[in-house]
Amino acid sequence: MINTNKELPLVSICIPTYNGANYIEESLNSALNQTYKNIEIIICDDKSSDNTIAICEAYAKKHPNIKVFKNPENLGLVKNWINVIEKASSNWIKFLFQDDIFENNCVEIMMNAALKHNVNFVFCNREYFFDENINQKLQSFYTKIEKTDSIFPHNTLITPEQAPKIIGKKLFNNCIGEPPCYLFNKSIINESDFPLKYKQIIDYVFVLNIISKNSFVFIKDSLVKFRVHLSSESMTTTVNKDAFDKLIYVKYFERLLLCYDLIHNPTFKLFKENTPLKDIEQIRDWTTLKSFKRLDYKKAKDFYTKQSIKDFIINKNTKNYNRLKYKLFKFKTKSLRHIYKV
């Protein structure tokens, strides 16, 4: 067990909450039980309407290293992430979501790696666990997600130049994990690293921003248990198909945004150099045509023409959509789609 003296850097375990009463006690207990003792626990509640605040404040009365902040208005998911980081006393940030659980040695192992390799970003493997109301099909989807330890070398310094080569063809899927898997020093980030135009994959884009500019270390141990349940914010985004704009945004448009940024955002220069332009453009066009096929074509095209990158999306390959064009492009890109898993 690590020494508990105050010479160790303070780590702020940051918990953004919103209607998390069902699971927040488990999360708080896992934070309090860390073998790394120089921690504070920062909770920012985003106007919960359940018992979340009462539970957190009861814990804070018993544990002086817990601080609870209540937002005067609902900020939304990502702005509350930014808010809880700002409230932290330490530069070292360890996210914990209200429904997830740390292994007892999570912070210790990750801080040891950060100090040993002199890096400001460390991430670890995670393990999924499922509420009883999650069906087998959805469980199967999560269990088929490629393990991060099959991609990244363990406990090894990885530079920004090496990262694009290691990630390779897995670039268009989140091969790194969710925010509770991260430990980072907030001195290396700014608000622009959280581009609010992204919704579902903003955590992945945040990490791509970091590793494009900073060396990092990956820990192969599953130090975080990521709970899958139907009331989580990510699941609500994935499962709720009532609003057409929301559906097309998270299922298709965000990938188009990523394609655009890989080509035009200077931060992603090294990723662009490692990924053939033709591949990015074909993934863009396949994503657009697939949305036309699976959704209402007129409504989808209407949505895209209202976006700032409309000319990037509606181009010579996609502007005159028909079923035959879709089938021919599907056949043409079969190998590419298999390689990139898109």
Sequence and secondary structure as in RCSB ss.txt:
>XXXX:A:sequence
MINTNKELPLVSICIPTYNGANYIEESLNSALNQTYKNIEIIICDDKSSDNTIAICEAYAKKHPNIKVFKNPENL
GLVKNWINVIEKASSNWIKFLFQDDIFENNCVEIMMNAALKHNVNFVFCNREYFFDENINQKLQSFYTKIEKTDS
IFPHNTLITPEQAPKIIGKKLFNNCIGEPPCYLFNKSIINESDFPLKYKQIIDYVFVLNIISKNSFVFIKDSLVK
FRVHLSSESMTTTVNKDAFDKLIYVKYFERLLLCYDLIHNPTFKLFKENTPLKDIEQIRDWTTLKSFKRLDYKKA
KDFYTKQSIKDFIINKNTKNYNRLKYKLFKFKTKSLRHIYKV
>XXXX:A:secstr
     TTS  EEEEEEESS TTTHHHHHHHHHT S   EEEEEEE   SSSHHHHHHHHHHH TTEEEEE SS  
 HHHHHHHHHHH SSSEEEE  TT EE TTHHHHHHHHHHHHT SEEEEEEEEEE TTS HHHHHHHHTS  GGG
TS TT EE TTTHHHHHGGGTTS  S  GGGEEEEGGG  GGGS TT STTHHHHHHHHHHTTS EEEEEEEEEE
EEE TTSHHHHHHH  S HHHHHIIIIIHHHHHHHHHHH GGGHHHHHHS HHHHHHHHHHHHHHHHHHS HHHH
HHHHHTSTTHHHHSSTTTSS  HHHHHHHHHHTHHHHHHHT 
